[in-house]
Amino acid sequence: MIIAKLAYKSLLNRRASVLLTLFTIAISVMLLLSIERVRIDAKSSFSNTISGTDLIVGARTGDIQLLLSSVFRIGHTNNGVSWKSYKYITSQRGVKWSIPISLGDSHKGQAVLGTTLDYFSHYRFAKKQNLTFNKGRPFAAINEVVLGSEVANKLGYKLNDSIVISHGMGNTSFHHHDDNPFKVVGILNPTGTPVDKTLHIPLAAIDLIHGGKASLEHEHEHEHDEDNNLVGHPKQITAFLMGFNSPLYTLQIRRNINQYKPEALLGIMPTVTLKELWEMLAIVEKILLLFSAVVVLVSLLGMLTTLLANLSQRRRELAILRSVGARPWHLFTLISIESLLTTLLGCLVGSALYYLVIFSAGGYLQSHAGISVNITMLSYYELGLIGVIMAAGFVIGLIPATRAYFYSLSDGMSIKA
């Protein structure tokens, strides 16, 4: 108890160098916990890019290719799904809802998605969260468009602005549909998913701007059936999402889709395919873990350097302790406790900084990176990481403690002031 009190007072006496070491450890702990939290929640958010969807159906390609093209707007499929097949499959027993999507156009590098009003009702992200509107409403006419939050912010659009869609994905546009402008009627709230970078227009508009019988304005003026006006009768779509009343229907219809004879189709379960895709990106996890380990190692080596440097300056202090009756093992214990206290305080301060960073950056990560960060108590795994750092700090402290153990009384007394 006396040695622990002496170690505490010794740290206070050398508070400048101790605070520097403590701050280094705190920063490393904060980075380690933050990286681990972001890594874990990034995996969760990645898996929750699309939620509550049982099947994604498209032309027969690869599972990951279909997922990337239909959900992440990455790449493209060479073929589509005929409207006849879509209507037949979605009319099967057990189908709760379906969302047709048509891709292939863009606006200033942002993807344009043709769909129906069911998209705003049934599409889910994260933990089955609904799409919500920051401004405006869903499209109700064929010449109206709903913007994702990032599209509106990046391009500076507001309600009632007029935009022109181009043929072609990404930054490669082959033709601008200047004769069919769209009016902005809604802007969605941020989701942190590809929805934020997407412009949503009625499915029927896709068909009309690619050689339909009438312009958008003409069709809008003469069409009396609102549903038909927004859906139309397209020849084919890129893919469609499905939800079922029971998981049994999901497996049954998926098997039927993959054996569908009229055309080559593929049905994938997004949760399973997302897991496969993340396993392909496992190298990213390993790099983050390695980075975290290096940061902690550097901070502990910094503490070792500081302790060894201070030890040379404290030889007279240690010799005085020996002269008043302290044994070598007392000095060994003193130095060990000092390193352990420094590591403990560094871990506590680092944990506090971790919560501060997560609380401050949570909204930014959600809206810009699609990572939904959960502010919770430290998990057993995270506590285990802190325990490893504590143990490593203690082991590091044994090095200067061992040197102090072998200091003789004459070594300290012979040092000139």
C-alpha positions in Angstrom: 0.0 0.0 0.0 2.9 2.4 0.9 4.6 1.5 -2.4 1.4 2.2 -4.4 1.0 5.6 -2.7 4.7 6.4 -3.3 4.2 5.4 -7.0 1.3 7.8 -7.3 3.2 10.7 -5.8 6.2 9.9 -8.0 3.9 10.1 -11.1 2.6 13.5 -9.9 6.1 14.7 -9.4 6.9 13.8 -13.0 3.6 14.8 -14.4 4.9 16.5 -17.6 6.5 13.4 -19.0 3.8 11.1 -17.5 1.0 13.2 -19.1 2.8 12.9 -22.5 3.0 9.1 -22.1 -0.5 8.9 -20.9 -1.8 10.9 -23.8 0.0 8.7 -26.3 -1.5 5.6 -24.8 -5.0 7.3 -24.6 -4.8 8.1 -28.3 -3.8 4.6 -29.2 -6.7 3.1 -27.1 -9.1 5.6 -28.7 -8.0 4.7 -32.2 -8.1 0.9 -31.4 -11.6 1.0 -30.0 -12.8 3.4 -32.7 -11.4 1.3 -35.5 -12.8 -1.9 -34.0 -16.3 -0.2 -33.6 -16.3 1.1 -37.1 -15.1 -2.2 -38.5 -17.8 -4.1 -36.7 -20.6 -1.6 -37.5 -19.4 -1.2 -41.1 -19.9 -4.9 -41.5 -23.3 -4.7 -40.0 -24.3 -1.6 -42.1 -22.9 -3.2 -45.2 -25.1 -6.2 -44.6 -28.0 -3.9 -43.9 -27.7 -1.9 -47.1 -30.9 -3.6 -48.1 -33.1 -5.0 -45.4 -36.4 -6.9 -45.4 -36.0 -8.1 -49.0 -36.3 -11.8 -49.4 -35.2 -12.2 -53.1 -33.6 -10.2 -55.8 -34.4 -11.5 -59.3 -32.6 -10.6 -62.5 -31.0 -12.1 -65.6 -28.8 -15.1 -65.0 -25.3 -13.8 -64.2 -23.5 -14.2 -60.9 -25.0 -13.7 -57.5 -22.5 -11.0 -56.5 -22.8 -9.3 -59.9 -26.6 -9.2 -59.7 -26.4 -7.8 -56.1 -23.8 -5.1 -57.1 -25.8 -3.9 -60.1 -29.3 -3.9 -58.6 -28.5 -2.7 -55.0 -25.1 -0.8 -55.2 -25.5 0.5 -58.8 -22.0 -1.0 -59.6 -21.5 -2.5 -63.0 -24.4 -3.6 -65.2 -26.2 -6.7 -66.5 -26.2 -7.5 -70.2 -29.8 -8.8 -70.1 -33.0 -7.9 -68.3 -36.2 -9.5 -67.2 -39.2 -9.5 -69.5 -42.3 -7.8 -68.1 -44.3 -10.9 -68.9 -42.0 -13.0 -66.6 -42.1 -10.4 -63.9 -45.9 -10.4 -63.9 -46.0 -14.2 -63.9 -43.5 -14.7 -61.0 -45.0 -12.0 -58.8 -48.5 -13.4 -59.2 -47.4 -16.6 -57.5 -48.9 -17.6 -54.2 -47.0 -16.3 -51.1 -45.7 -13.1 -52.8 -46.3 -10.3 -50.4 -44.9 -7.4 -52.5 -42.6 -6.7 -55.4 -40.6 -3.8 -56.6 -39.6 -3.6 -60.3 -36.4 -1.6 -61.0 -35.0 -0.4 -64.3 -31.5 1.0 -64.6 -29.3 2.3 -67.4 -29.7 6.1 -67.4 -28.0 8.7 -65.3 -27.9 12.4 -64.5 -24.5 14.1 -64.1 -22.9 10.8 -63.0 -25.7 9.8 -60.6 -27.8 6.7 -61.3 -31.4 7.0 -62.4 -33.8 4.3 -61.3 -37.2 3.6 -62.8 -39.6 2.0 -60.3 -43.1 2.2 -58.9 -44.7 3.7 -55.8 -44.2 0.3 -54.1 -40.5 1.3 -53.8 -41.3 4.0 -51.3 -43.6 1.7 -49.4 -41.6 -1.6 -49.2 -37.9 -0.8 -49.6 -36.0 -1.1 -46.3 -32.5 -0.3 -45.3 -30.4 -0.7 -42.1 -32.6 -2.4 -39.5 -35.8 -2.4 -41.6 -36.0 1.3 -41.7 -38.4 2.9 -44.1 -37.5 5.6 -46.7 -38.7 9.0 -45.5 -38.9 12.3 -47.2 -37.0 15.4 -46.1 -39.0 17.5 -48.5 -41.8 16.9 -50.9 -43.6 13.7 -51.7 -43.4 10.6 -54.0 -43.8 11.1 -57.7 -47.5 11.2 -58.8 -47.0 11.9 -62.5 -44.8 10.5 -65.2 -42.7 13.7 -65.5 -41.7 13.8 -61.8 -38.6 12.7 -60.0 -37.6 12.0 -56.4 -34.0 12.7 -55.5 -31.7 10.9 -53.0 -30.2 13.2 -50.3 -26.7 13.2 -51.7 -27.9 14.0 -55.2 -29.8 17.1 -53.9 -27.0 18.3 -51.8 -24.2 17.7 -54.3 -26.0 19.2 -57.3 -27.9 21.9 -55.3 -31.4 20.9 -56.4 -34.5 21.9 -54.6 -38.2 21.2 -55.1 -39.7 22.2 -58.5 -36.3 22.3 -60.3 -36.2 20.9 -63.7 -33.6 18.2 -64.7 -32.7 16.3 -67.8 -31.8 12.6 -67.8 -29.0 11.1 -69.9 -28.7 7.7 -71.5 -25.8 5.7 -70.1 -24.5 4.9 -66.6 -22.0 6.8 -64.5 -20.1 9.7 -66.1 -20.5 8.2 -69.6 -23.6 9.6 -71.2 -24.4 9.0 -74.8 -27.5 11.0 -75.2 -29.4 13.7 -73.3 -33.2 13.4 -73.2 -33.7 17.2 -73.4 -37.2 16.8 -74.8 -38.4 15.1 -71.6 -37.4 17.1 -68.6 -38.4 16.0 -65.1 -39.6 18.1 -62.2 -38.2 17.5 -58.7 -41.1 16.8 -56.3 -39.4 15.0 -53.4 -36.1 14.7 -51.6 -35.4 11.7 -49.4 -33.7 11.8 -46.0 -30.1 10.4 -45.8 -29.8 6.7 -45.5 -26.1 6.1 -46.0 -26.9 3.7 -48.9 -26.8 3.9 -52.7 -30.4 5.4 -52.4 -28.8 8.7 -51.5 -27.0 8.8 -54.9 -30.0 7.8 -57.0 -32.7 9.7 -58.9 -36.1 7.9 -58.8 -38.6 8.3 -61.7 -41.7 6.3 -62.7 -41.1 3.1 -64.5 -43.2 4.2 -67.4 -41.0 7.2 -67.9 -38.0 4.9 -68.7 -39.9 3.3 -71.6 -41.2 6.6 -72.9 -37.8 8.4 -73.0 -36.4 5.5 -74.9 -38.8 5.6 -77.8 -42.2 5.7 -76.3 -45.2 6.8 -78.3 -45.5 10.2 -76.6 -43.5 12.7 -74.7 -43.8 12.9 -71.0 -46.0 16.0 -71.0 -48.3 14.6 -73.7 -48.7 11.3 -71.8 -49.3 13.2 -68.6 -52.1 15.3 -70.2 -54.0 12.4 -71.7 -53.5 9.6 -69.3 -56.4 9.1 -66.8 -55.3 5.8 -65.2 -52.7 6.9 -62.7 -51.3 3.5 -61.9 -50.9 2.7 -65.6 -49.4 6.1 -66.1 -46.6 5.4 -63.6 -46.0 1.8 -64.4 -46.8 1.6 -68.1 -46.1 -1.6 -70.1 -42.4 -1.9 -70.4 -40.9 -4.7 -72.5 -38.3 -5.5 -69.8 -36.8 -4.4 -66.5 -33.4 -4.7 -65.0 -34.4 -6.7 -61.9 -37.1 -6.8 -59.2 -37.2 -7.2 -55.4 -39.6 -9.5 -53.7 -41.0 -10.0 -50.2 -42.9 -13.1 -49.1 -45.4 -14.1 -46.5 -43.2 -17.0 -45.3 -39.6 -18.2 -45.7 -40.9 -21.4 -47.1 -42.3 -19.5 -50.1 -38.9 -17.8 -50.5 -37.1 -21.0 -50.9 -39.8 -22.6 -53.1 -40.1 -19.6 -55.6 -36.3 -19.1 -55.6 -35.9 -22.7 -56.8 -38.6 -22.2 -59.4 -37.0 -19.0 -60.7 -33.6 -20.6 -61.1 -35.3 -23.4 -63.1 -37.5 -21.0 -65.0 -37.6 -22.2 -68.7 -39.0 -19.2 -70.7 -35.9 -17.2 -69.9 -32.7 -17.5 -67.9 -33.3 -15.9 -64.6 -31.5 -15.9 -61.3 -33.0 -15.4 -57.8 -30.6 -14.5 -54.9 -31.1 -14.0 -51.2 -29.5 -10.6 -50.5 -28.5 -11.4 -46.9 -26.6 -14.5 -48.0 -25.0 -12.8 -51.0 -24.0 -9.8 -48.9 -22.2 -12.2 -46.5 -20.4 -13.8 -49.3 -19.3 -10.4 -50.6 -18.0 -9.3 -47.2 -16.0 -12.5 -46.9 -14.3 -11.5 -50.2 -13.4 -8.2 -48.5 -12.0 -9.9 -45.4 -8.5 -8.5 -46.3 -9.8 -5.1 -45.3 -10.6 -6.3 -41.8 -7.2 -7.8 -41.5 -5.6 -4.5 -42.6 -7.6 -2.6 -40.0 -6.7 -5.0 -37.3 -3.0 -4.8 -38.2 -3.2 -1.0 -38.2 -4.7 -1.0 -34.8 -2.1 -3.3 -33.4 0.7 -1.2 -34.8 -0.7 2.0 -33.2 -0.9 0.3 -29.8 2.6 -1.2 -30.2 4.1 2.2 -31.1 2.4 3.8 -28.0 3.8 1.1 -25.7 7.3 1.5 -27.1 7.0 5.2 -26.6 6.1 4.5 -22.9 9.1 2.2 -22.7 11.4 4.9 -24.1 10.1 7.4 -21.6 10.4 5.1 -18.7 14.0 4.2 -19.6 14.9 7.9 -20.1 13.4 8.8 -16.8 15.1 5.9 -15.0 18.5 7.3 -15.8 17.5 10.7 -14.3 16.0 9.0 -11.2 19.1 7.0 -10.1 19.8 9.4 -7.3 16.1 9.2 -6.2 16.3 5.4 -6.2 19.6 5.4 -4.3 18.0 7.6 -1.6 15.2 5.1 -1.3 17.8 2.3 -0.9 19.6 4.3 1.8 16.5 4.6 3.9 15.8 0.8 3.9 14.2 0.0 0.5 15.1 -3.4 -0.9 15.7 -4.0 -4.6 12.3 -5.7 -4.9 10.7 -2.5 -3.5 12.2 -0.6 -6.4 11.1 -3.3 -8.9 7.6 -3.1 -7.5 7.6 0.7 -7.6 8.6 1.0 -11.2 6.1 -1.8 -12.2 3.2 0.0 -10.4 4.1 3.3 -12.1 3.9 1.7 -15.5 0.7 -0.1 -14.7 -0.9 3.1 -13.3 0.1 5.0 -16.4 -1.3 2.4 -18.7 -4.5 2.2 -16.7 -5.0 6.0 -16.8 -4.2 6.0 -20.5 -6.9 3.3 -21.1 -9.5 5.2 -19.1 -8.8 8.5 -20.9 -8.7 6.7 -24.2 -12.1 5.1 -23.5 -13.6 8.5 -22.8 -12.1 9.9 -26.0 -13.5 6.9 -27.9 -17.1 7.7 -26.7 -16.6 11.4 -27.6 -15.4 10.6 -31.1 -18.1 8.0 -31.7 -20.8 10.4 -30.5 -19.4 13.3 -32.6 -18.8 11.4 -35.8 -21.8 9.0 -35.7 -24.1 11.3 -37.8 -21.4 11.9 -40.4 -20.5 8.2 -40.8 -24.2 7.4 -41.2 -24.9 10.1 -43.9 -21.6 9.9 -45.8 -20.3 6.4 -45.4 -23.5 4.4 -44.7 -22.1 3.2 -41.4 -24.6 3.2 -38.6 -22.5 3.4 -35.4 -24.0 2.1 -32.2 -23.1 3.9 -29.0 -23.2 1.1 -26.4 -21.2 -0.1 -23.4 -17.9 -1.7 -24.2 -18.4 -5.3 -25.2 -16.5 -8.2 -23.7 -14.3 -8.2 -26.8 -13.4 -4.5 -26.4 -12.8 -5.0 -22.7 -10.6 -7.9 -23.6 -8.6 -5.6 -25.9 -8.1 -3.1 -23.1 -7.0 -6.0 -20.9 -4.4 -7.0 -23.4 -3.1 -3.4 -23.5 -2.9 -3.4 -19.7 -1.0 -6.6 -19.7 1.3 -5.4 -22.4 1.9 -2.2 -20.5 2.7 -4.1 -17.4 5.2 -6.4 -19.3 6.8 -3.3 -20.9 7.2 -1.8 -17.4 9.1 -4.9 -16.2 12.1 -3.8 -18.4 12.9 -0.6 -16.5 11.8 -2.2 -13.3 14.4 -5.0 -13.8 17.1 -2.4 -14.4 16.1 -0.6 -11.3 16.3 -3.8 -9.3 20.0 -4.2 -10.1 20.9 -0.6 -9.3 23.3 -0.5 -6.4 23.3 2.2 -3.7 26.7 3.5 -4.8 25.5 3.9 -8.5 23.0 6.5 -7.5 25.1 8.3 -4.9 28.1 8.7 -7.3 26.0 10.7 -9.8 26.9 14.4 -9.7 24.0 16.9 -9.3 
